[in-house]
Amino acid sequence: MAGLNLRDLDLSGTSLHKAILHRANLQGANLRDTDLSQATLSEADLGGVYLSDTNLAMSNLSGANLRGAILSGCDLHGAHMYNANLFLTDLCRANLRHANLGKSTLDGAKLRDADLGNADLTAASLRGSDLKGASLDGTNLYRADMWGADLTASSLHWANLREVRLYRACLRGARICLANLCGANLRQANLRDSYLDGTNLDDADLTEANLQGAHLYGAHLCRSNLSRANLSGADLSWSCLHNAILNGAVLDESSLERAQLRDSHLNNVKLNWARLAGADLERATLTSAYLFRTDLQGTNLSQANLSGAKLDGADLSHADLRRANLTGAFLCGANLTGANMDGTRLRRADLSAATMPDGNIHNSTH
């Protein structure tokens, strides 16, 4: 039945199990509740077709035109949809588990509450698509284009998101634990209150992203760019941020306890009331940083550049400040009890009322 013209036919409720409909014209046909499981529909024209609740499990839809089709509630698990046109298609609540959607076009598609677990969306285009509440656990989205997509409250545990484009995407409240986001573009993305515990974000671009209240416990962010990102109230404890760029980022009231920040760039960063106890900031650059009343107990700041930093009221007790640069820094009322300050540069630093390593109160500036 290859190349058949079935345009505008009412085929609702019929069985087309394993049917060969290669390059068939099914535009305008009614296929509701039709059994198309394991059917061959490669390069078929299903533009605008009503397929709600249809059984398309294990079907072959590679290269098919499904532009604007209604596939809400469809069973498409294991379907082969490589390079299919699904522009503006309705796939809400559809079962797409283990489906192959590589290089398919899903721009503007509705995938709300769809199940895409373990599906393959390599290099697929999902620009502006609606994926609210969708399940993408274990899904392969390598190099997919998800510019402006809405993934609010979606689940992406263990997903492969390497080099994915999520510029200006909304992932608020999304669950992305243990996923791979290496080299991902998340510029200006909304990740507020998202769960990224244990996720790999090495080399990711998070410039101006909103990560307020995000959970990043044990996450990997080596060499990532978080310039001007909002991470206030975020949990980054035990995370790895070696060589990361956080210039101008906001991390007020965040948790960075035991975090690894060696050689990172934190110029003009805001870390007021943040918790960095036990963190490793060796050779980090924190020029003109804001660290008002920040907890830096036992922190490794050896060879760090803190020139011009505002550390008023900060707790630096037992911190390692060997050969650190605190030129022109403000340490009014800071606690330096037990801190190691061998070779620390304090030229023009304000230590008014600061508690020095020996426990004495300092009452003058250097």
C-alpha positions as CSV (number, residue, x, y, z in Angstrom):
1,M,0.0,0.0,0.0
2,A,3.0,2.3,-0.6
3,G,2.0,5.8,-1.9
4,L,-1.7,5.3,-1.4
5,N,-4.0,8.3,-1.3
6,L,-6.1,8.0,1.8
7,R,-6.8,11.7,2.1
8,D,-9.9,12.7,4.2
9,L,-10.9,9.0,4.9
10,D,-12.5,8.0,8.2
11,L,-10.3,5.2,9.4
12,S,-11.2,5.6,13.1
13,G,-11.2,2.4,15.1
14,T,-9.7,0.2,12.3
15,S,-6.7,-2.1,12.6
16,L,-3.8,-1.3,10.4
17,H,-1.3,-3.3,12.4
18,K,1.9,-3.8,10.4
19,A,0.4,-2.0,7.4
20,I,2.8,-0.7,4.7
21,L,1.9,2.9,4.2
22,H,5.2,4.3,2.9
23,R,4.7,7.7,1.4
24,A,0.9,7.5,1.8
25,N,-1.2,10.6,1.8
26,L,-3.3,10.6,5.0
27,Q,-4.0,14.3,5.2
28,G,-7.3,15.1,6.8
29,A,-7.9,11.4,7.6
30,N,-9.6,10.5,10.9
31,L,-7.4,7.9,12.6
32,R,-8.6,8.2,16.2
33,D,-8.3,4.9,18.1
34,T,-6.8,3.2,15.1
35,D,-4.3,0.4,15.6
36,L,-1.2,1.4,13.7
37,S,1.3,-0.5,15.8
38,Q,4.4,-1.6,13.9
39,A,3.0,0.1,10.8
40,T,5.4,1.5,8.2
41,L,4.5,5.2,7.7
42,S,7.9,6.4,6.6
43,E,7.7,9.7,4.6
44,A,3.9,9.6,4.9
45,D,1.9,12.8,4.9
46,L,0.0,13.1,8.1
47,G,-0.1,16.8,8.3
48,G,-2.9,18.0,10.6
49,V,-4.2,14.5,11.1
50,Y,-6.3,13.6,14.2
51,L,-4.5,10.7,15.9
52,S,-5.5,11.2,19.5
53,D,-5.2,8.0,21.6
54,T,-4.0,6.0,18.5
55,N,-1.7,3.0,18.9
56,L,1.5,3.8,17.0
57,A,3.8,1.6,19.2
58,M,7.0,0.5,17.3
59,S,5.8,2.2,14.1
60,N,8.1,3.6,11.5
61,L,7.5,7.3,11.0
62,S,10.9,8.3,9.8
63,G,10.8,11.4,7.6
64,A,7.0,11.6,8.0
65,N,5.2,14.9,7.9
66,L,3.2,15.3,11.1
67,R,3.1,19.1,11.1
68,G,0.2,20.3,13.3
69,A,-1.1,16.7,13.9
70,I,-3.0,15.8,17.0
71,L,-1.2,12.9,18.8
72,S,-2.3,13.6,22.4
73,G,-2.4,10.5,24.5
74,C,-0.9,8.4,21.6
75,D,1.2,5.3,22.3
76,L,4.4,5.9,20.4
77,H,6.8,3.9,22.5
78,G,9.7,2.5,20.5
79,A,8.5,4.4,17.4
80,H,11.1,5.3,14.8
81,M,10.6,9.0,14.0
82,Y,14.0,10.0,12.8
83,N,14.0,13.3,10.9
84,A,10.2,13.6,11.2
85,N,8.4,16.9,10.9
86,L,6.5,17.5,14.2
87,F,6.3,21.2,14.0
88,L,3.4,22.5,16.2
89,T,2.3,18.9,16.8
90,D,0.2,18.1,19.9
91,L,1.9,15.3,21.8
92,C,0.6,16.0,25.3
93,R,0.5,12.9,27.5
94,A,1.9,10.8,24.7
95,N,4.0,7.8,25.4
96,L,7.3,8.2,23.6
97,R,9.5,6.0,25.7
98,H,12.5,4.6,23.8
99,A,11.3,6.4,20.6
100,N,13.9,7.6,18.1
101,L,13.4,11.3,17.4
102,G,16.9,12.1,16.2
103,K,17.1,15.2,14.0
104,S,13.3,15.6,14.2
105,T,11.7,19.0,14.2
106,L,9.5,19.6,17.2
107,D,9.6,23.4,17.3
108,G,6.5,24.8,19.1
109,A,5.3,21.2,19.8
110,K,3.1,20.5,22.8
111,L,4.7,17.8,24.9
112,R,3.2,18.7,28.3
113,D,3.2,15.6,30.6
114,A,4.6,13.4,27.8
115,D,6.8,10.4,28.7
116,L,10.0,10.6,26.7
117,G,12.0,8.4,29.0
118,N,15.1,6.9,27.4
119,A,14.1,8.4,24.0
120,D,16.7,9.5,21.5
121,L,16.5,13.2,20.6
122,T,20.0,13.6,19.3
123,A,20.3,16.9,17.4
124,A,16.5,17.4,17.5
125,S,15.0,20.9,17.3
126,L,12.6,21.7,20.1
127,R,12.7,25.5,20.0
128,G,9.9,27.0,22.0
129,S,8.3,23.6,22.7
130,D,6.1,23.1,25.7
131,L,7.5,20.3,27.9
132,K,6.0,21.3,31.3
133,G,5.8,18.2,33.6
134,A,7.3,16.0,30.9
135,S,9.4,12.9,31.8
136,L,12.8,12.8,30.1
137,D,14.6,10.5,32.5
138,G,17.6,8.9,30.7
139,T,16.7,10.7,27.5
140,N,19.5,11.4,25.0
141,L,19.3,15.1,24.0
142,Y,22.9,15.5,22.8
143,R,23.2,18.7,20.8
144,A,19.5,19.3,20.7
145,D,18.2,22.8,20.2
146,M,15.8,23.8,23.0
147,W,16.0,27.5,22.7
148,G,13.2,29.1,24.7
149,A,11.7,25.7,25.6
150,D,9.5,25.4,28.7
151,L,10.6,22.5,30.9
152,T,9.0,23.7,34.1
153,A,8.7,20.9,36.7
154,S,10.0,18.4,34.1
155,S,12.1,15.4,35.1
156,L,15.5,14.9,33.4
157,H,17.3,12.6,35.8
158,W,20.3,10.8,34.1
159,A,19.6,12.6,30.8
160,N,22.3,13.2,28.3
161,L,22.2,17.0,27.7
162,R,25.8,17.5,26.4
163,E,26.1,20.6,24.3
164,V,22.4,21.1,24.3
165,R,21.1,24.6,23.6
166,L,18.8,25.8,26.4
167,Y,19.3,29.6,25.8
168,R,16.5,31.4,27.7
169,A,14.8,28.1,28.4
170,C,12.6,27.8,31.5
171,L,13.6,24.9,33.8
172,R,12.1,26.2,37.0
173,G,11.6,23.4,39.5
174,A,13.0,20.8,37.1
175,R,14.6,17.7,38.4
176,I,17.9,17.2,36.6
177,C,19.9,15.2,39.1
178,L,22.9,13.2,37.9
179,A,22.4,14.5,34.3
180,N,25.2,15.3,31.8
181,L,25.1,19.0,30.8
182,C,28.8,19.3,29.8
183,G,29.2,22.2,27.4
184,A,25.5,23.1,27.5
185,N,24.3,26.6,26.6
186,L,22.1,27.8,29.5
187,R,22.6,31.5,29.0
188,Q,19.8,33.5,30.7
189,A,18.0,30.2,31.4
190,N,15.5,30.1,34.4
191,L,16.6,27.3,36.7
192,R,15.1,28.7,39.9
193,D,14.4,26.1,42.5
194,S,15.7,23.3,40.2
195,Y,17.4,20.1,41.4
196,L,20.8,19.6,39.9
197,D,22.5,17.5,42.6
198,G,25.4,15.5,41.2
199,T,24.9,16.9,37.7
200,N,27.9,17.5,35.4
201,L,27.9,21.1,34.2
202,D,31.6,21.2,33.3
203,D,32.3,23.9,30.6
204,A,28.6,24.9,30.6
205,D,27.6,28.5,29.8
206,L,25.3,29.8,32.5
207,T,25.9,33.5,31.9
208,E,23.1,35.6,33.5
209,A,21.1,32.4,34.4
210,N,18.7,32.4,37.2
211,L,19.7,29.7,39.7
212,Q,18.1,31.2,42.8
213,G,17.4,28.6,45.4
214,A,18.7,25.8,43.1
215,H,20.1,22.6,44.5
216,L,23.6,21.9,43.2
217,Y,24.9,19.7,46.0
218,G,28.0,17.8,44.6
219,A,27.6,19.2,41.1
220,H,30.5,19.6,38.7
221,L,30.9,23.1,37.3
222,C,34.6,23.1,36.4
223,R,35.4,25.8,33.8
224,S,31.7,26.8,33.7
225,N,30.8,30.4,33.0
226,L,28.4,31.8,35.7
227,S,29.1,35.4,35.1
228,R,26.3,37.6,36.5
229,A,24.2,34.6,37.3
230,N,21.8,34.7,40.2
231,L,22.7,31.9,42.7
232,S,21.3,33.5,45.8
233,G,20.2,30.9,48.3
234,A,21.5,28.1,46.2
235,D,23.1,25.0,47.7
236,L,26.5,24.4,46.1
237,S,28.0,22.5,49.0
238,W,30.6,19.9,48.0
239,S,30.4,21.1,44.4
240,C,33.5,21.4,42.2
241,L,34.0,24.8,40.5
242,H,37.7,24.7,39.6
243,N,38.6,27.4,37.1
244,A,34.9,28.5,37.0
245,I,34.0,32.1,36.1
246,L,31.6,33.8,38.5
247,N,32.4,37.4,37.9
248,G,29.5,39.6,39.0
249,A,27.4,36.7,40.2
250,V,25.0,36.9,43.1
251,L,25.5,34.2,45.7
252,D,24.1,36.0,48.8
253,E,23.0,33.5,51.5
254,S,24.2,30.5,49.4
255,S,25.9,27.4,50.7
256,L,29.4,26.6,49.4
257,E,30.6,24.5,52.3
258,R,33.4,22.2,51.3
259,A,33.1,23.4,47.7
260,Q,36.2,23.3,45.4
261,L,36.9,26.7,43.9
262,R,40.6,26.6,43.1
263,D,41.7,29.1,40.4
264,S,38.2,30.4,40.0
265,H,37.3,33.9,39.1
266,L,34.9,35.7,41.5
267,N,35.6,39.4,40.8
268,N,32.8,41.7,42.1
269,V,30.8,38.6,43.3
270,K,28.2,39.0,46.0
271,L,28.7,36.4,48.8
272,N,27.0,38.3,51.6
273,W,25.9,36.0,54.5
274,A,27.1,33.0,52.4
275,R,28.5,29.8,54.0
276,L,31.9,28.7,52.7
277,A,33.3,26.9,55.7
278,G,35.9,24.4,54.6
279,A,35.8,25.5,51.0
280,D,39.0,25.5,48.8
281,L,39.6,28.9,47.2
282,E,43.4,28.6,46.7
283,R,44.6,31.1,44.0
284,A,41.0,32.2,43.5
285,T,40.4,35.8,42.4
286,L,37.9,37.8,44.5
287,T,38.8,41.4,43.8
288,S,36.2,43.8,45.1
289,A,34.0,40.9,46.2
290,Y,31.2,41.4,48.7
291,L,31.6,39.0,51.7
292,F,29.7,40.8,54.4
293,R,29.3,38.5,57.5
294,T,30.3,35.5,55.3
295,D,31.2,32.2,57.0
296,L,34.8,31.4,55.9
297,Q,35.8,29.3,58.8
298,G,38.7,27.0,57.9
299,T,38.5,28.1,54.3
300,N,41.6,27.7,52.1
301,L,42.4,31.2,50.7
302,S,46.1,30.7,50.2
303,Q,47.4,32.9,47.4
304,A,43.9,34.2,46.7
305,N,43.5,37.7,45.5
306,L,41.0,39.6,47.8
307,S,42.2,43.1,47.0
308,G,39.5,45.6,47.7
309,A,37.1,42.9,49.0
310,K,34.5,43.8,51.6
311,L,34.9,41.3,54.4
312,D,33.3,43.3,57.2
313,G,32.1,41.0,60.0
314,A,33.2,37.9,58.1
315,D,34.3,34.8,60.0
316,L,37.8,33.9,58.9
317,S,38.7,31.9,62.0
318,H,41.3,29.2,61.2
319,A,41.3,30.2,57.5
320,D,44.5,29.7,55.5
321,L,45.5,33.1,54.2
322,R,49.1,32.4,53.4
323,R,50.4,34.8,50.7
324,A,46.8,36.0,50.1
325,N,46.4,39.5,48.7
326,L,44.2,41.6,51.0
327,T,45.4,45.0,49.8
328,G,42.8,47.6,50.4
329,A,40.4,45.0,51.8
330,F,37.7,45.9,54.4
331,L,37.9,43.6,57.4
332,C,36.1,45.7,60.0
333,G,34.9,43.5,62.8
334,A,36.2,40.4,61.0
335,N,37.1,37.3,63.0
336,L,40.7,36.1,62.2
337,T,41.2,34.0,65.2
338,G,43.7,31.2,64.5
339,A,44.0,32.2,60.8
340,N,47.3,31.5,59.1
341,M,48.5,34.8,57.7
342,D,52.1,34.1,56.8
343,G,53.0,36.4,53.9
344,T,49.6,37.9,53.7
345,R,49.5,41.3,52.1
346,L,47.5,43.8,54.2
347,R,48.6,47.2,52.7
348,R,45.8,49.8,53.2
349,A,43.5,47.1,54.6
350,D,40.9,48.2,57.2
351,L,41.2,45.9,60.2
352,S,39.2,48.2,62.6
353,A,37.8,46.1,65.5
354,A,38.9,42.9,63.8
355,T,39.9,39.9,66.0
356,M,43.5,39.0,65.0
357,P,44.9,35.5,64.9
358,D,46.3,35.8,68.4
359,G,42.8,36.8,69.7
360,N,43.6,40.5,70.2
361,I,41.3,43.2,68.8
362,H,42.9,45.5,66.1
363,N,42.1,49.2,66.3
364,S,43.9,50.8,63.4
365,T,44.3,50.5,59.7
366,H,47.5,49.5,57.8
